[in-house]
Amino acid sequence: MPKRTFDMPLAPPIGKEIGALLKKRYSEATSSEEQKILDGLQNFISHIKLRRTSRNVLQEAAKTIHRVFPFQEIALGIRNPDDGLYRYDTFIGYSREAEGEFKKQAYDLKTFFDPGEFPSIRISKMIDLTIAENEPRMEKEQACWNRPTLLKVPRKSPDDFTEGDYMDVLVYSEDNELIAWIELSAPRDGKMPSSSTLKGLELFAAVLSMALQSLAPKEKDIPAKR
């Protein structure tokens, strides 16, 4: 049987019919959540090839997350290789005042995962959820929220995502070092995210990790293993 090359036509007419069918399926617009996430990842990967700094990558990541996932407030943080501290860097959806307050924050690794400071609920290996009722810093950090007057509004349902709730999507290096995180709040429908959204965020974090590591210097920086 002769070897078939990529550009050799299949035997007509069935080959043409199959080709037309698959091309149509490939190009068809779809409203499915999974397809939207995959398309967003594909676009993100194509765009970050041109990015030369971690801030450029984080800015592109924030725009992609805002477009693809159902969150209106997005903050991305990164570890500073000079002092090993974790700081917020890039924002979408926050007021200028809230961004200013966020930028004042800096955490070492121990504080970042301190259950006394951040009593989060582990949803998956890479995602933590903090709810307003469990947030001990809520009173002193009200300026970090866009709508602080809503912080005391009671939750009506376990499925509600209220003011003061937020999710951290953890971004690990190939050496299992925390190198960045994605903080998300204010979903457009006001509800807890779906399984597809959570898995899509984990996939996005893995791609973001590779992008950030490709920009890192050759030598090892400050280790930050959990």
C-alpha positions in Angstrom: 0.0 0.0 0.0 1.5 3.3 -1.0 2.4 5.8 1.8 -0.2 8.6 1.9 1.2 12.2 2.2 -0.7 15.0 3.9 -1.7 16.8 0.8 -2.8 13.7 -1.2 -6.6 13.8 -1.8 -8.6 10.9 -0.5 -10.5 8.8 -3.0 -13.6 10.7 -4.2 -16.5 11.1 -3.5 -16.5 9.8 0.1 -13.2 11.5 0.9 -14.4 14.9 -0.2 -17.6 14.4 1.9 -15.6 13.4 5.0 -13.2 16.3 4.5 -16.1 18.8 4.1 -17.9 17.4 7.1 -14.8 17.7 9.4 -13.9 21.2 8.1 -17.5 22.3 8.8 -17.4 20.8 12.3 -14.1 22.4 13.0 -15.2 25.9 11.9 -18.6 25.8 13.4 -19.2 28.3 16.2 -20.2 26.7 19.5 -21.5 28.1 22.7 -20.3 25.2 24.9 -18.2 26.2 27.9 -15.5 23.7 27.2 -15.0 24.9 23.6 -14.8 28.5 24.7 -12.1 27.6 27.2 -10.1 25.6 24.6 -10.4 28.5 22.1 -9.2 30.9 24.8 -6.2 28.8 25.7 -5.3 28.5 22.0 -5.4 32.3 21.6 -3.4 32.8 24.8 -0.7 30.5 23.7 -0.4 32.2 20.3 -0.2 35.7 21.9 2.3 34.9 24.6 4.9 33.9 22.0 5.5 37.6 21.5 5.6 38.5 25.2 9.0 39.3 26.6 8.4 40.0 30.3 6.4 38.3 33.1 4.2 41.4 33.4 3.4 41.2 29.7 2.4 37.5 30.2 0.3 38.3 33.3 -1.5 41.1 31.5 -2.3 38.8 28.6 -3.4 36.2 31.0 -5.7 38.6 32.8 -7.4 39.6 29.5 -7.8 36.0 28.5 -9.3 35.0 31.8 -11.7 37.9 31.7 -12.8 37.0 28.2 -13.1 33.3 28.7 -14.1 32.7 32.3 -17.1 34.1 34.1 -15.3 36.4 36.6 -15.5 40.2 36.6 -12.7 40.8 39.1 -9.3 39.3 38.4 -6.0 39.8 40.2 -2.7 38.1 39.3 0.2 37.9 41.7 3.8 36.7 41.2 6.8 35.8 43.3 9.6 38.3 43.3 12.8 36.4 42.6 14.9 38.9 44.5 13.2 38.7 47.9 11.0 35.6 47.5 7.8 37.6 48.4 4.5 37.2 46.7 2.9 40.5 45.5 -0.1 41.4 43.4 0.8 42.7 39.9 -2.0 42.8 37.4 -5.7 43.6 37.8 -8.9 43.7 35.8 -12.3 44.9 37.3 -11.0 46.6 40.4 -11.2 50.3 41.3 -8.0 52.3 41.4 -8.3 52.5 45.2 -8.7 48.7 45.6 -5.7 48.1 43.3 -3.6 50.5 45.4 -4.5 48.6 48.6 -3.7 45.2 47.0 -0.3 46.5 45.9 0.6 47.2 49.5 0.3 43.5 50.3 3.3 41.2 50.3 3.4 37.6 51.7 6.1 35.1 52.3 5.3 31.5 51.5 4.4 30.6 55.1 1.9 33.4 55.4 0.5 32.6 52.0 -0.6 29.2 53.2 -1.2 30.1 56.8 -4.8 28.8 57.6 -5.0 31.4 60.4 -4.5 34.2 57.9 -6.2 32.6 55.0 -8.7 29.9 56.1 -9.4 28.6 52.7 -11.3 25.5 51.5 -9.3 23.3 49.2 -11.4 22.6 46.1 -8.7 20.8 44.1 -4.9 20.5 44.0 -4.6 23.9 42.5 -7.6 25.9 43.6 -8.5 27.3 47.1 -11.8 29.0 47.9 -12.0 31.6 50.7 -15.5 32.6 51.7 -16.4 35.9 53.4 -17.7 34.3 56.6 -14.2 32.8 57.2 -12.1 35.7 56.3 -10.4 37.1 59.5 -8.9 40.1 57.7 -12.1 41.3 56.2 -12.6 44.3 58.5 -9.1 45.7 58.2 -8.9 45.1 54.4 -12.2 46.4 53.3 -10.5 48.9 51.0 -9.4 45.9 48.9 -13.0 45.2 47.8 -15.0 47.1 45.2 -18.2 47.0 47.2 -17.3 46.9 50.9 -20.8 47.8 51.9 -21.9 44.4 50.6 -19.5 42.4 52.8 -22.0 41.9 55.5 -24.9 40.9 53.3 -25.9 37.4 54.3 -25.5 34.5 51.9 -28.9 33.2 50.7 -27.7 29.9 49.3 -24.5 27.8 49.4 -24.3 28.2 45.6 -24.1 32.0 46.0 -20.7 33.7 45.3 -20.9 36.8 47.5 -18.8 39.9 48.0 -15.8 38.8 50.1 -15.6 35.4 48.4 -12.6 34.7 46.2 -10.7 31.8 44.6 -7.0 31.4 44.3 -5.8 29.4 41.4 -2.2 28.3 42.3 0.5 28.4 39.6 3.3 25.9 40.3 6.6 25.4 38.5 7.8 22.1 37.2 9.7 21.8 40.5 6.5 22.2 42.5 7.3 25.7 43.5 4.6 28.3 43.8 5.5 31.0 41.3 2.3 32.9 40.9 -1.4 32.8 41.6 -4.7 34.0 40.0 -7.3 35.5 42.3 -10.9 35.5 41.1 -14.1 37.0 42.4 -17.5 38.5 41.3 -18.7 35.8 38.8 -21.2 37.3 36.4 -24.0 35.1 37.4 -23.2 35.4 41.1 -22.9 31.7 41.5 -20.1 29.2 42.4 -18.2 28.1 39.3 -19.0 24.9 37.4 -16.8 21.8 37.1 -15.8 22.8 33.6 -14.7 26.3 34.8 -12.6 24.8 37.6 -10.9 22.3 35.3 -10.4 25.0 32.7 -8.7 27.2 35.2 -6.3 24.5 36.3 -5.4 23.9 32.6 -4.9 27.6 32.1 -2.7 27.8 35.2 -0.5 25.0 33.8 -0.1 26.9 30.5 0.6 30.1 32.4 3.3 28.3 34.5 5.1 27.2 31.3 5.0 30.7 29.9 6.4 32.3 33.1 9.1 29.6 33.4 10.2 30.2 29.9 11.1 33.8 30.9 12.9 32.9 34.1 16.7 33.1 34.3 18.7 30.0 33.8 20.0 30.0 37.4 17.7 28.9 40.2 16.1 31.7 42.2 14.8 31.6 45.8 13.2 28.2 46.4 9.6 28.3 47.5 8.4 24.7 47.8 5.1 24.1 49.7 
